[in-house]
């Protein structure tokens, strides 16, 4: 089940990441990128015996990385080729939302929490610390086995 779902993780990561943080990506470019990512993951997982590409025997967790990299590259190239460079950020991108908040003079925070995307509250930084502690604990715990 996880290996099947790993086909989709790269596509989701690329679509959300490029949608939120890329000025030049377009809808058509994203669709082409997703298709290219799926093809790359399929070839990485199964090979193409007809073309002489045998099963490359890549572990399934790498499918997400392969799909993301191919998806991002193909989507960006297709977007620039089909729709050209854009001068304005899309309204729903993170920079677009930050500009909208500034232009409309909306409050940035409410009750100590940011309303505008792209800002991180101080308590959330504690999660990164907790993540580091958990990783260190797991590394130490792994040394206990004979």
C-alpha angles and dihedrals in degrees: 000000000000092000090054093048091048087071088067100042095072092050093049093047092050095045096049094040095048093041092053100037111023122085096193105045117111134195092251091049092051092052091051090047093052091051091048090048092051091049091049092049092047091052090046091050103038109010122217107265092184089063093041094255106134126200102291092207096229117167112252096240087069091060090080092052093046092046093048096049095046092042094051094046095045094043094050094046092045092047093051092044096047103033106016130223117323124221098200131057115242112256093242097048117102094253089043091054092047091052091047091052090051095046095047092041091233117169112266095206137032123189090348095307126109117246094187116079121243096044123105123211119228095246090056091062086067088068090063089052091049090049091053092049091050092050092049091048092050091050090050092045090053090060092059095072115092 
